[in-house]
């Protein structure tokens, strides 16, 4: 089947979805390995980590970078195509509540997403999957949905896919499922590429999004499922961006409880970590904020936010870490609320060996002990 190339209407509708970026994000920073594009020859599966419902807007930002531009098929959670999704999902107040109510009333979101290529997918133990499980029908339903995706690919569309299947609520990359393996087993000549989304919720009033684009890679037809899962997880994990938010979180969690440290000393640590990362591990992407000569204002905003939620004390030029900062909640389901610092540090999981090596080599002049 010939690929379904983009049309003017298709591009305009995706552009319409992308307009929501102003509501969702402070700004978007893109990083490319080479050319400013994402190679996606037909047939391709484009893999991405799954952070939140805002990923839909992120996909609309990625689409213009595709080369070539081919219409997509996008597995989507079932309720995102249902009425009143924005009101139920975000539960906002004030003016934004009425904006979302107005948007829901137009039914524009389900229309746009379906036209772009979104298809509803059952999520285990969500939607009405419990009922299907009791009836013994869940496996058949899941199989039919995957077969439907394969049919769309064979009709000329490329695939956007979240291999984790669900949002990662704790900052970690969730356990990667076997979706890429399954699709590859059905379409032998399938190409693969990836991009990784990193969200910094700490450094600005609104979230800043970082998109790291990957290079094409192949999955051999004889590669077993467990190795495919590991390959996909490694590919996505290594492309998380080191941001001001997650690197500061890393430093704070390396300090002992109730450490009193000058803001300038933290700036020194961040600068040293950034410098050594760039020198020793150039493959790791570092955010533009950390490359600037001064990031004082953003760091002060970050500290003010952490003080407001009682994770640190901050007076004049001194930061004091509170005991609660190091508590690991019993449930990690919504770590952004219970310990946003730990949430951001978890984004760096694939980079921890590199960061820990640098940390251990640094000559610390702060009078605080690093955690082992």
C-alpha positions in Angstrom: 0.0 0.0 0.0 1.3 3.5 -0.8 1.8 5.8 2.1 -0.9 8.4 2.9 1.0 11.7 2.5 -0.2 14.7 4.4 -2.7 17.1 3.0 -3.3 20.8 3.6 -6.4 20.1 5.7 -4.5 17.5 7.8 -1.7 19.9 8.5 -4.0 22.7 9.4 -5.9 20.5 11.9 -2.7 19.4 13.6 -1.7 23.0 13.7 -4.9 23.8 15.5 -4.1 21.2 18.2 -0.7 22.7 18.6 -2.2 26.1 19.5 -3.0 24.6 22.9 0.8 24.8 23.7 0.2 28.3 25.0 -2.2 27.0 27.6 -0.1 24.1 28.6 3.6 25.0 28.3 5.8 28.0 29.2 7.9 27.2 26.2 9.3 24.2 24.1 12.9 23.4 23.5 13.9 20.9 20.8 17.2 19.1 20.5 18.2 17.1 17.4 21.1 14.6 16.9 21.8 15.9 13.4 19.4 17.5 11.0 16.3 19.3 12.4 14.0 16.5 11.5 12.7 13.1 12.6 13.3 10.5 10.0 10.1 8.4 9.4 10.1 6.5 6.1 7.0 4.5 5.5 6.2 2.2 7.3 7.6 3.6 10.6 6.7 3.4 14.3 7.7 6.5 16.2 8.1 5.7 19.9 7.7 8.2 22.8 7.6 8.1 26.6 4.2 8.9 28.1 4.2 11.7 30.7 0.7 13.2 30.8 -2.4 14.2 28.8 -0.3 17.2 27.5 1.6 14.6 25.3 -1.2 15.1 22.7 -0.1 18.7 22.3 3.5 17.5 22.2 2.7 15.1 19.3 1.3 18.1 17.4 4.6 19.9 17.9 6.6 16.9 16.7 4.6 16.2 13.5 6.0 19.1 11.5 9.5 17.7 12.1 8.7 14.4 10.3 10.5 13.5 7.1 8.5 12.6 5.1 5.2 13.8 6.4 2.8 10.8 6.3 -0.6 10.6 8.0 -0.4 9.0 11.4 -2.3 6.4 13.5 -2.2 7.2 17.2 -3.4 4.8 20.0 -5.3 7.0 22.5 -6.9 6.4 25.9 -10.5 5.8 25.3 -11.9 8.6 27.5 -9.9 11.3 25.7 -12.3 10.9 22.8 -15.3 11.1 25.1 -17.5 14.2 25.8 -16.4 16.6 28.6 -12.9 15.2 28.7 -11.2 18.5 29.6 -13.5 19.2 32.5 -13.2 15.7 33.9 -9.4 15.4 33.5 -8.2 18.8 34.7 -10.9 19.8 37.2 -9.7 23.5 36.9 -11.2 26.5 38.5 -11.9 30.1 37.5 -11.5 31.3 33.9 -9.7 28.2 32.7 -12.7 26.0 33.8 -15.0 28.0 31.6 -12.6 27.9 28.7 -12.4 24.1 28.9 -16.2 23.9 29.3 -16.6 25.9 26.1 -14.1 23.7 24.2 -15.8 20.5 25.4 -19.2 21.9 24.3 -18.0 22.2 20.8 -16.9 18.5 20.7 -13.9 19.8 18.7 -11.3 17.6 20.5 -12.8 14.2 19.6 -13.4 15.4 16.1 -9.8 16.7 15.6 -8.2 13.7 17.2 -10.2 11.2 15.2 -9.4 13.0 12.0 -5.7 13.2 12.8 -5.7 9.4 13.4 -6.4 8.8 17.1 -8.1 5.4 17.8 -9.4 4.5 21.3 -7.4 1.8 23.2 -8.5 -0.1 26.3 -6.1 0.2 29.2 -6.0 -2.7 31.6 -7.9 -2.1 34.8 -9.1 1.3 33.4 -12.0 2.3 31.3 -14.4 -0.8 31.3 -11.5 -3.3 31.1 -12.4 -4.8 34.5 -15.7 -5.9 33.2 -14.1 -7.3 30.1 -11.6 -9.2 32.3 -14.4 -10.7 34.3 -16.1 -11.9 31.2 -12.8 -13.3 29.8 -13.0 -10.9 26.8 -10.2 -8.5 27.6 -7.5 -10.5 25.7 -9.7 -10.7 22.5 -10.4 -7.0 22.8 -6.8 -6.0 23.1 -5.8 -8.3 20.2 -8.5 -6.8 18.0 -7.2 -3.3 18.8 -3.6 -4.1 18.0 -4.8 -5.8 14.8 -6.7 -2.6 13.9 -3.5 -0.6 14.4 -1.6 -3.0 12.1 -4.4 -2.7 9.5 -4.1 1.1 9.6 -0.3 0.9 9.1 -0.8 -1.4 6.1 -3.2 1.1 4.6 -0.5 3.7 4.5 -0.2 5.4 7.9 2.8 5.6 10.2 2.4 4.9 13.9 2.9 7.1 16.9 3.1 4.8 19.9 3.7 5.1 23.7 5.4 1.8 24.6 4.8 2.3 28.3 1.0 2.2 27.7 0.2 4.5 30.6 1.4 7.8 32.1 4.5 7.7 34.3 3.3 9.3 37.5 6.6 9.1 39.4 9.1 10.6 36.9 10.5 7.2 36.0 10.1 5.6 32.6 7.3 3.1 33.2 7.8 -0.6 32.4 7.8 -0.8 28.6 5.2 -3.2 27.2 5.6 -5.5 24.2 3.8 -3.3 21.8 6.8 -2.6 19.6 7.6 -6.4 19.5 4.0 -7.2 18.5 3.8 -4.6 15.7 7.2 -5.7 14.4 6.1 -9.3 14.3 3.2 -8.3 12.1 5.1 -5.9 9.8 8.6 -7.2 9.2 10.0 -4.2 7.3 8.8 -1.7 9.9 11.3 1.2 10.7 11.7 2.7 14.1 12.6 6.1 15.5 12.0 7.8 18.8 11.7 11.0 20.7 11.8 11.6 24.5 9.7 14.2 26.4 11.1 15.8 29.5 8.8 18.1 31.5 10.3 20.7 33.9 7.5 21.6 36.4 9.8 23.5 38.8 11.6 26.2 37.0 8.8 28.2 35.5 5.2 29.2 36.4 4.0 26.8 33.7 5.7 23.6 32.6 8.6 23.8 30.1 8.8 20.9 27.6 12.0 19.5 26.2 11.9 17.3 23.2 14.9 15.1 22.3 14.7 13.6 18.9 16.4 10.2 18.2 18.0 8.5 15.3 16.5 5.7 13.3 17.1 2.2 14.6 16.1 -1.3 13.6 14.7 -4.2 15.5 15.9 -7.5 14.0 13.0 -9.9 13.2 14.6 -12.7 15.3 15.1 -10.5 18.4 13.1 -12.0 21.4 10.4 -10.0 23.1 12.4 -9.3 26.3 15.3 -7.9 24.3 13.0 -5.7 22.2 11.5 -4.3 25.5 15.0 -3.5 26.8 16.1 -1.9 23.6 13.1 0.4 23.5 13.4 1.3 27.2 17.2 2.1 26.8 16.5 4.2 23.7 13.9 6.3 25.4 15.6 6.5 28.8 18.9 7.8 27.6 17.3 10.8 25.8 15.8 12.5 28.9 17.1 16.0 29.0 19.1 17.2 32.0 17.2 20.4 33.0 17.6 23.0 35.7 14.7 21.4 37.6 15.9 17.8 37.6 19.6 18.6 38.1 18.8 20.8 41.1 16.6 18.0 42.5 19.5 15.6 42.1 21.8 18.0 44.1 19.3 18.6 46.9 18.7 14.9 47.3 22.5 14.3 47.5 22.6 16.5 50.6 22.0 15.4 54.2 18.7 16.3 56.0 18.8 19.8 57.3 21.9 20.8 55.4 22.4 24.6 55.4 24.0 25.6 52.2 24.5 28.9 50.4 22.6 29.4 47.1 25.9 30.3 45.5 27.3 26.9 46.4 24.4 25.2 44.8 25.0 27.3 41.7 28.6 26.2 41.8 27.6 22.5 42.0 25.2 22.8 39.2 27.7 24.5 37.0 30.4 21.9 37.8 28.0 19.0 37.1 26.9 20.6 33.8 30.5 21.2 32.7 31.7 17.7 33.4 28.6 16.2 31.8 29.3 18.1 28.6 32.9 17.2 28.6 32.6 13.5 29.5 29.2 12.5 28.2 28.4 14.7 25.2 25.6 12.3 24.2 23.6 13.5 27.2 21.4 16.5 26.3 21.7 19.5 28.6 19.0 22.2 28.7 19.8 25.7 27.5 19.2 27.2 30.9 22.1 25.3 32.3 24.3 26.5 29.5 23.8 30.2 30.3 26.3 32.1 32.3 23.6 33.0 34.9 20.5 31.1 35.8 20.0 32.8 39.2 16.5 34.1 38.5 15.1 30.7 37.5 16.8 29.0 40.4 15.3 31.6 42.8 11.8 30.9 41.3 12.5 27.1 41.9 13.5 27.7 45.5 10.5 29.9 46.1 8.2 27.1 44.8 9.9 24.5 47.0 9.7 26.7 50.1 6.0 27.3 49.5 5.4 23.5 49.6 7.6 23.1 52.7 10.4 21.0 51.2 13.1 23.5 52.0 13.6 26.7 54.0 15.2 29.7 52.2 16.3 32.9 53.9 18.6 35.4 52.3 21.4 33.5 50.6 21.0 30.2 52.5 19.0 27.1 51.6 18.1 24.5 54.3 16.9 21.1 53.3 14.0 19.7 55.4 13.6 16.1 56.5 10.3 15.7 54.5 12.3 16.3 51.3 13.8 12.8 51.7 10.6 10.9 52.5 9.5 8.4 49.9 5.7 8.3 49.9 4.0 4.9 50.3 2.3 5.6 46.9 4.2 7.0 44.0 1.0 7.4 41.9 1.2 11.2 42.0 4.7 12.0 43.0 4.4 15.5 41.5 2.2 16.4 44.4 3.7 14.4 47.3 7.4 15.0 46.5 8.1 17.0 43.3 11.8 17.0 43.9 12.0 13.2 43.9 9.8 13.2 40.8 12.3 15.3 38.9 15.3 13.4 40.1 13.7 10.2 38.8 13.8 11.6 35.3 17.6 11.2 35.4 17.5 7.5 36.1 19.3 6.5 32.9 22.0 9.2 33.6 22.6 8.4 37.3 25.7 6.4 36.8 27.3 9.2 34.9 26.1 11.9 37.4 27.2 9.9 40.4 30.6 9.3 38.9 31.0 13.1 38.4 29.6 13.9 41.9 32.1 11.5 43.6 35.0 13.1 41.7 34.1 16.7 42.6 35.9 18.4 45.5 33.0 19.6 47.6 33.5 22.8 49.5 30.1 23.1 51.1 30.7 21.4 54.5 27.9 18.9 53.8 28.2 15.2 53.3 27.0 13.5 50.2 24.8 10.5 50.4 26.4 7.2 49.4 
